[in-house]
């Protein structure tokens, strides 16, 4: 008998925990075959950073930009090549597969590209010019998929792919982000079944207790790697494993499954990255780092509500407290920072960080600016789950109302995000300062559609060419900020970060490069009033020459006063690249 290799040992250890009733050696060989791995494939070194300060990920739908008689993926590729080459180096294309609902997250066929967007050739073309991030929608698929059609007919493949429960089961503890009924009744030749639907009745949950489901997703993962995907977003992965009588979120088998998939992925493509999408309270979210053996990156879901709260109240105390509580990510892991996405501003990650009155102020301000509030079910009651609004509109004023500082406040928010420890993800509609799309929301009857505008490419190009449009002003300032960020070693995602104590009206933190050659003091006025700070409070070393990267001017008087206009951002460095 051949001696067990290191790869086989790792895979079998995970399988033993997840599937104790199966022959782990037999399942392991099947997984290696599906992933096209040799059993002797060497294990990549632990704790390697597959990123740098140059990594900026743009988040977009495949059809966010449209031109008549052109495939949207081709239009998207052209826009990024022509306008953002050298600024954005990675693109997250949200689900680009055939789907039935939820703007792509009810996948009908994981192996195909939606015909209305383009084909695999278009996807691979984007992957040659940009690092490609794609969704592995792993918790559920469309009720119109072939697999579910087969489930309803007791046919393979699909007959046992979906999780079912009895309506009389104890389901009161189940945590989920929707208020719709959890179970969907389905008639099959073997009788009535009640299928688990965490999100909607068109999104039917997989049953990963069935090994065939794991085999399917390993095949899908291998396909995506072959097509140029380097970054995987594990969508809704926290709900993957279910057990009746539990809360069905963050179960131990879910974490073990992520570890198993990571082993397979990193042996196939050593610099591929897994990002877990877990929109949950902060301490739960951090658990997906594991011991450096689960996600390479976790979404920093607490950042959007805390940063928006800071800018509409003019007080950064909660944001600072959270920043000080966040553990530095160990080498080989980092945070994925974002402040806007195709979804809304999640409120669960603010639980325990903002009190109920503060959350109410946040929701009321968003309502005042034309946004909506979505709800979830927990322990039999409904709670606010998400604020739906374009970020540009969310920052058009403070809790007192609209004002003249919308663009400055919006750019300040991104200056904070770009300077923080972690990899920045920027939603395309933030780059373009897109406003609320009420027509799309009305047409779909979904709150999230308010922030999923589709631009006619000619209208967009005209708006960006008009120097007086807010789209043009924001786009130019955002690109300038990004260009400065990607040139600074102190902005490496894992560079040292230390929170400064400059009061509640001024947010400050310090970054230092791994070589310790460069320091950057990042200082932000988060109010609508001019703020003054004594330079001595910042504690700049007076033997160094300091320079404001954003204003592009030297700081000559280290004993004077730094005057910050409303929402002004300052990046002070001792080393100019």
C-alpha positions as CSV (number, residue, x, y, z in Angstrom):
1,X,0.0,0.0,0.0
2,X,1.3,3.4,-0.9
3,X,2.3,5.7,1.9
4,X,-0.2,8.4,2.6
5,X,1.0,11.8,1.2
6,X,0.7,15.1,3.0
7,X,-2.1,16.2,0.7
8,X,-4.0,13.0,1.2
9,X,-3.6,13.3,5.0
10,X,-5.0,16.8,5.0
11,X,-8.0,16.0,2.8
12,X,-8.8,12.8,4.8
13,X,-8.6,14.6,8.1
14,X,-11.2,17.1,7.0
15,X,-13.4,14.4,5.5
16,X,-13.2,12.3,8.7
17,X,-14.8,15.2,10.6
18,X,-17.4,16.1,8.0
19,X,-18.4,12.6,6.8
20,X,-17.4,10.1,9.6
21,X,-19.6,7.4,8.1
22,X,-17.8,7.4,4.7
23,X,-14.5,5.9,3.6
24,X,-12.3,9.0,3.7
25,X,-9.6,7.4,1.6
26,X,-12.0,6.6,-1.2
27,X,-13.7,10.0,-1.1
28,X,-10.3,11.7,-1.0
29,X,-9.2,10.0,-4.2
30,X,-12.4,11.1,-5.9
31,X,-11.8,14.7,-4.9
32,X,-8.3,14.7,-6.1
33,X,-9.4,13.3,-9.4
34,X,-12.1,15.9,-9.8
35,X,-9.6,18.7,-9.0
36,X,-7.0,17.1,-11.2
37,X,-4.5,16.9,-8.4
38,X,-1.7,14.4,-8.2
39,X,-1.6,12.8,-4.7
40,X,2.0,13.9,-4.4
41,X,1.3,17.5,-5.2
42,X,3.5,19.5,-2.9
43,X,1.8,21.6,-0.2
44,X,2.3,25.3,-0.8
45,X,4.0,27.2,2.0
46,X,1.8,28.4,4.9
47,X,1.2,32.1,5.7
48,X,2.0,33.7,2.4
49,X,0.5,37.0,1.3
50,X,-0.9,36.8,-2.2
51,X,-1.6,40.5,-2.3
52,X,0.0,44.0,-1.9
53,X,-1.0,47.6,-1.7
54,X,-1.4,47.5,-5.5
55,X,-4.5,45.3,-5.2
56,X,-7.8,47.2,-5.6
57,X,-10.9,45.1,-6.4
58,X,-13.8,46.7,-8.4
59,X,-17.2,45.1,-7.7
60,X,-19.7,45.0,-10.6
61,X,-22.4,43.1,-12.3
62,X,-21.7,41.8,-15.7
63,X,-24.4,44.1,-17.1
64,X,-23.7,47.3,-15.2
65,X,-22.5,48.9,-18.4
66,X,-24.5,48.5,-21.6
67,X,-24.0,49.3,-25.3
68,X,-26.4,48.4,-28.0
69,X,-25.4,45.4,-30.1
70,X,-22.5,44.6,-27.8
71,X,-22.1,41.9,-25.2
72,X,-22.1,43.5,-21.7
73,X,-19.0,41.7,-20.6
74,X,-17.2,43.1,-23.6
75,X,-18.4,46.6,-22.8
76,X,-17.3,46.2,-19.2
77,X,-13.9,44.9,-20.2
78,X,-13.4,47.8,-22.6
79,X,-14.4,50.5,-20.0
80,X,-12.0,49.2,-17.4
81,X,-9.2,48.8,-19.9
82,X,-9.7,52.3,-21.3
83,X,-10.4,54.2,-18.0
84,X,-9.0,52.2,-15.1
85,X,-5.9,50.3,-16.3
86,X,-3.1,50.8,-13.8
87,X,-5.6,51.9,-11.1
88,X,-7.9,48.9,-10.7
89,X,-6.1,45.6,-11.0
90,X,-8.9,43.1,-10.0
91,X,-12.5,42.8,-11.0
92,X,-15.2,40.9,-9.1
93,X,-17.9,40.1,-11.6
94,X,-21.0,39.2,-9.6
95,X,-22.8,36.0,-10.7
96,X,-22.6,35.8,-14.4
97,X,-24.3,32.4,-14.8
98,X,-27.9,31.7,-16.0
99,X,-30.2,32.5,-13.2
100,X,-33.9,32.9,-12.3
101,X,-34.0,35.6,-9.6
102,X,-32.0,37.7,-7.1
103,X,-29.9,39.3,-9.9
104,X,-27.8,36.2,-10.4
105,X,-27.8,34.6,-6.9
106,X,-30.4,31.9,-7.9
107,X,-28.1,30.0,-10.2
108,X,-29.7,27.7,-12.8
109,X,-26.4,26.3,-14.3
110,X,-23.0,26.9,-12.7
111,X,-21.1,25.7,-15.8
112,X,-22.4,28.3,-18.2
113,X,-22.2,32.1,-18.7
114,X,-25.5,33.9,-19.1
115,X,-26.1,34.3,-22.8
116,X,-27.3,37.8,-22.2
117,X,-23.8,38.8,-20.9
118,X,-21.5,36.9,-23.2
119,X,-19.6,33.7,-22.9
120,X,-16.5,32.1,-21.3
121,X,-14.3,33.7,-23.9
122,X,-15.3,37.1,-22.6
123,X,-14.7,36.0,-19.0
124,X,-11.3,34.7,-19.9
125,X,-10.4,37.8,-21.8
126,X,-11.1,39.9,-18.6
127,X,-9.0,37.5,-16.6
128,X,-6.0,38.2,-18.9
129,X,-6.0,41.9,-18.0
130,X,-7.4,41.8,-14.5
131,X,-7.3,39.5,-11.5
132,X,-10.7,37.8,-11.7
133,X,-13.0,37.3,-8.7
134,X,-16.1,35.2,-9.0
135,X,-18.9,33.9,-6.8
136,X,-19.2,30.3,-5.7
137,X,-22.9,30.4,-4.8
138,X,-22.5,27.4,-2.6
139,X,-25.5,27.4,-0.2
140,X,-28.4,27.3,-2.7
141,X,-29.4,27.3,-6.3
142,X,-32.4,28.1,-8.4
143,X,-35.6,26.2,-8.1
144,X,-35.6,26.1,-11.9
145,X,-32.2,24.4,-12.1
146,X,-32.0,20.9,-13.7
147,X,-30.9,19.6,-10.3
148,X,-34.1,20.7,-8.6
149,X,-36.3,19.6,-11.5
150,X,-34.7,16.2,-11.1
151,X,-35.3,16.4,-7.3
152,X,-39.0,16.9,-8.0
153,X,-39.0,13.8,-10.2
154,X,-36.8,11.6,-8.0
155,X,-34.2,11.5,-10.7
156,X,-30.4,11.8,-10.7
157,X,-28.5,14.0,-10.6
158,X,-30.3,16.0,-8.0
159,X,-32.6,13.5,-6.3
160,X,-30.9,13.9,-2.9
161,X,-29.2,17.3,-3.5
162,X,-31.5,19.5,-1.4
163,X,-32.1,19.8,2.3
164,X,-35.6,19.0,3.6
165,X,-37.2,19.2,7.0
166,X,-40.6,18.4,8.6
167,X,-42.9,21.4,9.4
168,X,-43.3,19.9,12.9
169,X,-39.5,20.1,13.5
170,X,-38.1,22.6,16.0
171,X,-37.1,25.4,13.7
172,X,-37.5,28.4,16.1
173,X,-33.8,28.9,16.6
174,X,-33.0,29.1,12.9
175,X,-31.2,32.4,12.0
176,X,-31.7,33.7,8.5
177,X,-31.8,37.1,6.7
178,X,-35.3,36.9,5.4
179,X,-38.9,37.0,6.7
180,X,-40.4,34.6,4.1
181,X,-41.4,31.0,5.2
182,X,-38.4,28.8,5.6
183,X,-39.9,25.6,4.0
184,X,-41.3,25.2,0.6
185,X,-43.7,22.4,-0.1
186,X,-42.8,20.2,-3.1
187,X,-44.7,17.2,-4.5
188,X,-42.4,14.3,-5.6
189,X,-43.2,10.7,-6.7
190,X,-42.0,9.5,-3.3
191,X,-44.4,12.0,-1.5
192,X,-44.6,15.6,-0.3
193,X,-41.3,17.1,0.8
194,X,-40.5,20.4,2.5
195,X,-37.4,22.0,1.0
196,X,-35.3,24.4,3.1
197,X,-35.1,27.9,1.6
198,X,-32.8,30.2,3.7
199,X,-33.3,33.2,1.3
200,X,-36.3,32.7,-1.0
201,X,-38.5,30.0,-2.4
202,X,-36.7,30.3,-5.7
203,X,-33.4,29.7,-3.9
204,X,-33.4,26.1,-2.6
205,X,-30.7,25.0,-0.2
206,X,-28.3,22.2,-0.9
207,X,-27.8,19.3,1.5
208,X,-24.1,18.9,1.9
209,X,-24.6,15.8,4.0
210,X,-24.8,14.1,0.5
211,X,-21.3,13.6,-0.8
212,X,-22.5,14.0,-4.4
213,X,-23.2,17.7,-3.6
214,X,-19.6,18.2,-2.6
215,X,-18.4,16.4,-5.7
216,X,-20.5,18.8,-7.9
217,X,-18.9,21.9,-6.2
218,X,-15.4,20.6,-6.5
219,X,-16.0,20.1,-10.3
220,X,-17.4,23.7,-10.4
221,X,-14.4,25.1,-8.6
222,X,-12.0,23.3,-11.0
223,X,-13.9,24.7,-13.9
224,X,-13.7,28.3,-12.6
225,X,-9.9,27.9,-12.0
226,X,-9.5,26.7,-15.6
227,X,-11.4,29.8,-16.8
228,X,-9.1,32.2,-15.0
229,X,-10.8,32.8,-11.7
230,X,-8.2,33.6,-9.0
231,X,-10.4,34.9,-6.2
232,X,-13.4,33.0,-4.9
233,X,-16.2,34.6,-3.0
234,X,-18.0,31.9,-1.0
235,X,-21.5,33.4,-1.0
236,X,-23.7,32.9,2.1
237,X,-21.4,30.1,3.2
238,X,-22.3,30.6,6.9
239,X,-25.6,28.7,6.3
240,X,-24.0,25.8,4.4
241,X,-24.5,23.0,6.9
242,X,-27.9,22.5,8.6
243,X,-29.0,20.5,11.6
244,X,-32.6,20.6,12.8
245,X,-32.7,21.9,16.3
246,X,-29.8,24.3,15.9
247,X,-29.5,27.8,14.6
248,X,-28.2,26.4,11.3
249,X,-25.5,29.1,11.0
250,X,-21.7,28.7,11.6
251,X,-21.9,25.0,12.4
252,X,-18.6,23.2,12.9
253,X,-19.0,21.2,9.6
254,X,-19.3,24.5,7.7
255,X,-15.9,25.7,9.0
256,X,-14.4,22.3,8.2
257,X,-15.8,22.4,4.7
258,X,-14.1,25.7,4.0
259,X,-10.8,24.2,5.3
260,X,-11.3,21.3,2.9
261,X,-12.0,23.4,-0.1
262,X,-9.1,25.7,0.7
263,X,-6.7,22.7,0.7
264,X,-8.0,21.6,-2.7
265,X,-7.9,25.1,-4.2
266,X,-4.5,26.1,-3.0
267,X,-2.9,22.8,-4.1
268,X,-4.4,23.4,-7.6
269,X,-3.5,27.1,-7.9
270,X,-1.2,28.2,-5.0
271,X,-2.0,31.9,-5.3
272,X,-5.8,31.6,-5.5
273,X,-7.7,33.3,-2.7
274,X,-10.9,32.4,-0.9
275,X,-13.0,35.2,0.6
276,X,-16.0,34.3,2.8
277,X,-19.1,36.3,2.6
278,X,-20.6,36.2,6.1
279,X,-22.8,39.2,6.9
280,X,-23.0,38.6,10.6
281,X,-21.9,40.2,13.9
282,X,-18.2,41.0,14.0
283,X,-16.9,38.3,16.3
284,X,-18.8,35.6,14.3
285,X,-17.3,37.0,11.1
286,X,-13.7,36.8,12.4
287,X,-14.1,33.1,13.1
288,X,-13.9,32.4,9.4
289,X,-10.1,33.1,9.5
290,X,-9.9,29.8,11.4
291,X,-6.3,29.4,12.4
292,X,-5.1,30.8,9.2
293,X,-6.5,27.7,7.4
294,X,-10.0,28.9,6.3
295,X,-10.6,32.1,4.4
296,X,-7.7,34.1,3.2
297,X,-9.9,37.1,3.6
298,X,-13.1,38.0,5.4
299,X,-15.5,40.8,4.4
300,X,-15.2,43.6,6.9
301,X,-18.9,43.9,7.2
302,X,-18.9,46.2,10.3
303,X,-17.1,48.9,8.4
304,X,-20.0,50.2,6.2
305,X,-22.5,50.9,9.0
306,X,-19.9,52.3,11.3
307,X,-18.3,54.6,8.8
308,X,-21.7,55.9,7.5
309,X,-22.7,56.4,11.1
310,X,-19.5,58.3,11.7
311,X,-20.1,60.7,8.8
312,X,-23.7,61.4,9.4
313,X,-23.3,62.0,13.1
314,X,-19.9,63.7,13.0
315,X,-18.6,61.4,15.7
316,X,-16.1,58.6,15.3
317,X,-16.1,57.1,18.7
318,X,-17.7,53.8,17.7
319,X,-15.6,53.4,14.6
320,X,-12.4,54.0,16.7
321,X,-13.5,51.6,19.3
322,X,-14.1,48.9,16.7
323,X,-10.8,49.6,15.0
324,X,-8.9,49.2,18.3
325,X,-10.7,45.9,18.9
326,X,-9.9,44.3,15.6
327,X,-7.0,41.9,15.8
328,X,-4.2,42.4,13.2
329,X,-4.7,39.8,10.5
330,X,-1.9,37.2,10.6
331,X,0.4,36.9,7.6
332,X,-1.4,34.9,4.9
333,X,-4.8,36.4,5.8
334,X,-6.2,39.9,5.6
335,X,-9.5,41.9,5.6
336,X,-11.6,42.7,2.6
337,X,-12.7,46.2,3.1
338,X,-15.7,47.7,1.4
339,X,-18.3,50.4,2.2
340,X,-20.8,49.8,-0.7
341,X,-21.8,46.7,-2.6
342,X,-24.6,45.3,-4.7
343,X,-26.4,44.6,-1.5
344,X,-27.2,47.2,1.1
345,X,-25.6,48.4,4.3
346,X,-25.9,45.4,6.6
347,X,-27.0,46.1,10.2
348,X,-26.3,42.8,11.8
349,X,-22.5,43.5,11.8
350,X,-23.3,46.6,13.8
351,X,-25.0,44.7,16.6
352,X,-23.2,45.3,19.8
353,X,-21.3,48.2,18.3
354,X,-24.3,50.7,17.8
355,X,-27.2,50.8,20.2
356,X,-30.8,50.7,19.1
357,X,-31.2,54.5,19.2
358,X,-28.1,54.9,17.0
359,X,-29.3,52.2,14.6
360,X,-32.7,54.0,14.4
361,X,-30.9,57.3,13.7
362,X,-29.0,55.6,10.9
363,X,-32.2,54.1,9.4
364,X,-34.1,57.3,9.7
365,X,-31.4,59.3,7.9
366,X,-31.3,56.7,5.1
367,X,-35.1,57.0,4.8
368,X,-34.8,60.8,4.7
369,X,-32.3,60.4,1.8
370,X,-34.7,58.1,-0.2
371,X,-33.5,54.7,0.9
372,X,-35.3,51.7,2.2
373,X,-35.0,49.3,5.2
374,X,-35.1,45.5,4.7
375,X,-36.0,43.0,7.5
376,X,-35.0,39.6,8.8
377,X,-36.4,36.9,11.0
378,X,-34.6,35.9,14.3
379,X,-36.1,33.9,17.2
380,X,-39.6,34.4,15.7
381,X,-39.5,38.2,15.4
382,X,-38.6,40.7,12.7
383,X,-35.5,42.9,13.0
384,X,-34.0,45.5,10.6
385,X,-31.4,43.7,8.5
386,X,-30.2,46.1,5.8
387,X,-30.3,49.7,4.6
388,X,-30.9,49.9,0.8
389,X,-29.5,53.1,-0.8
390,X,-26.7,54.1,-3.0
391,X,-23.7,55.2,-1.0
392,X,-23.5,58.5,-2.8
393,X,-27.0,59.3,-1.7
394,X,-26.5,57.9,1.8
395,X,-23.8,60.5,2.3
396,X,-25.6,63.5,0.9
397,X,-25.9,65.0,4.3
398,X,-26.0,64.3,8.0
399,X,-28.9,63.3,10.4
400,X,-29.8,67.0,10.3
401,X,-30.5,66.9,6.5
402,X,-28.8,67.5,3.2
403,X,-25.9,70.0,2.8
404,X,-23.2,71.1,0.4
405,X,-20.6,68.6,1.4
406,X,-21.9,65.5,-0.4
407,X,-18.9,64.9,-2.6
408,X,-16.3,65.8,0.1
409,X,-18.0,63.5,2.6
410,X,-18.2,60.7,0.0
411,X,-14.6,61.0,-1.0
412,X,-13.6,61.2,2.7
413,X,-15.3,57.8,3.3
414,X,-13.2,56.2,0.5
415,X,-10.0,57.9,1.7
416,X,-10.6,56.1,5.1
417,X,-11.3,52.8,3.5
418,X,-8.3,53.0,1.1
419,X,-6.0,53.7,4.0
420,X,-7.2,50.9,6.4
421,X,-5.5,47.6,6.9
422,X,-6.9,45.2,4.3
423,X,-7.7,44.9,0.5
424,X,-10.1,47.6,-0.7
425,X,-13.2,46.6,-2.7
426,X,-14.9,49.5,-4.5
427,X,-18.4,49.1,-6.0
428,X,-18.6,50.3,-9.6
429,X,-21.4,52.7,-8.6
430,X,-19.2,54.3,-6.0
431,X,-16.5,54.9,-8.6
432,X,-19.2,56.5,-10.8
433,X,-21.2,58.3,-8.0
434,X,-24.4,56.7,-9.2
435,X,-27.6,57.8,-7.4
436,X,-30.6,55.9,-6.2
437,X,-32.4,54.0,-9.1
438,X,-36.0,54.2,-8.1
439,X,-37.3,53.0,-11.5
440,X,-35.3,49.8,-11.3
441,X,-36.5,49.2,-7.7
442,X,-40.1,49.8,-8.7
443,X,-39.7,47.4,-11.7
444,X,-38.2,44.6,-9.6
445,X,-40.1,45.2,-6.4
446,X,-36.8,44.5,-4.6
447,X,-35.2,47.1,-2.3
448,X,-31.7,46.1,-3.3
449,X,-32.3,47.2,-6.9
450,X,-32.1,50.8,-5.8
451,X,-28.3,50.4,-5.9
452,X,-28.0,48.2,-9.0
453,X,-28.3,50.8,-11.8
454,X,-27.4,49.8,-15.4
455,X,-25.6,52.6,-17.2
456,X,-25.9,53.2,-20.9
457,X,-22.2,53.4,-21.7
458,X,-22.6,56.5,-23.9
459,X,-24.5,58.3,-21.3
460,X,-21.8,57.4,-18.8
461,X,-19.0,58.5,-21.0
462,X,-20.8,61.8,-21.6
463,X,-21.2,62.3,-17.8
464,X,-17.6,61.5,-17.1
465,X,-16.5,63.9,-19.9
466,X,-18.6,66.7,-18.4
467,X,-16.3,68.3,-15.9
468,X,-19.2,69.9,-14.0
469,X,-21.1,66.6,-13.4
470,X,-20.8,65.1,-10.0
471,X,-19.9,61.8,-11.7
472,X,-16.9,63.3,-13.3
473,X,-15.8,65.1,-10.1
474,X,-16.0,62.0,-8.0
475,X,-14.4,59.7,-10.6
476,X,-11.4,61.9,-11.0
477,X,-10.9,62.3,-7.2
478,X,-11.4,58.6,-6.6
479,X,-8.8,57.6,-9.3
480,X,-6.4,60.1,-7.9
481,X,-6.8,58.7,-4.4
482,X,-6.3,55.1,-5.6
483,X,-3.2,56.1,-7.6
484,X,-1.7,57.5,-4.5
485,X,-2.7,54.5,-2.3
486,X,-1.2,51.8,-4.6
487,X,2.2,53.5,-4.6
488,X,2.6,53.4,-0.8
489,X,4.3,50.4,1.0
490,X,2.7,51.5,4.3
491,X,-0.7,50.8,2.7
492,X,0.1,47.1,2.3
493,X,-2.9,45.2,3.5
494,X,-0.9,43.7,6.3
495,X,1.2,46.7,7.3
496,X,1.1,47.8,10.9
497,X,-2.0,49.9,11.9
498,X,-2.4,51.9,15.2
499,X,-5.4,54.0,16.1
500,X,-4.7,57.6,17.2
501,X,-6.6,59.4,19.9
502,X,-7.5,62.8,18.4
503,X,-11.0,63.3,19.8
504,X,-14.3,62.3,18.5
505,X,-14.5,64.8,15.6
506,X,-11.2,63.7,14.0
507,X,-10.4,60.1,13.0
508,X,-6.8,59.2,12.9
509,X,-4.6,56.1,12.5
510,X,-1.0,55.3,11.7
511,X,0.3,52.8,9.1
512,X,3.9,51.6,8.8
513,X,5.5,49.6,6.0
514,X,7.1,46.2,6.8
515,X,10.5,47.7,6.2
516,X,9.6,50.5,8.7
517,X,10.9,52.9,6.1
518,X,7.6,54.6,5.5
519,X,5.0,55.9,8.0
520,X,1.7,57.4,7.0
521,X,-0.5,59.3,9.5
522,X,-4.1,59.2,8.1
523,X,-6.2,62.0,9.5
524,X,-9.9,62.8,8.7
525,X,-12.3,65.5,9.7
526,X,-15.5,63.6,10.0
527,X,-17.7,66.7,10.7
528,X,-19.3,69.5,8.8
529,X,-17.3,72.0,10.7
530,X,-13.6,73.1,10.3
531,X,-11.4,71.4,12.8
532,X,-8.0,72.4,14.3
533,X,-5.4,70.0,15.7
534,X,-2.0,70.8,17.1
535,X,0.7,69.1,15.1
536,X,2.3,68.1,18.4
537,X,-0.7,65.9,19.1
538,X,0.1,63.8,16.0
539,X,3.7,63.3,17.3
540,X,5.5,63.5,13.9
541,X,9.2,62.9,14.2
542,X,10.8,66.3,13.7
543,X,14.0,64.9,12.1
544,X,11.9,63.6,9.1
545,X,10.4,65.6,6.2
546,X,6.7,65.2,6.1
547,X,4.4,65.5,3.0
548,X,0.6,65.4,2.6
549,X,0.0,62.8,-0.2
550,X,-3.5,64.0,-0.9
551,X,-2.9,67.7,-1.1
552,X,0.5,67.1,-2.6
553,X,2.3,69.6,-0.4
554,X,5.0,69.6,2.3
555,X,4.3,70.1,6.0
556,X,6.8,72.7,7.1
557,X,5.7,73.6,10.6
558,X,5.6,70.6,12.9
559,X,4.8,72.8,15.9
560,X,1.9,74.7,14.3
561,X,-1.8,73.8,13.8
562,X,-3.3,71.5,11.2
563,X,-6.5,73.1,9.9
564,X,-8.9,70.6,8.4
565,X,-11.9,71.7,6.3
566,X,-15.1,69.8,6.6
567,X,-14.5,66.1,5.6
568,X,-10.9,66.8,4.6
569,X,-8.6,63.8,4.4
570,X,-4.9,64.0,5.0
571,X,-2.3,61.3,4.5
572,X,1.0,62.5,6.0
573,X,4.1,60.5,5.0
574,X,7.8,60.7,5.7
575,X,8.7,58.9,2.6
576,X,7.5,59.7,-0.9
577,X,7.7,56.9,-3.5
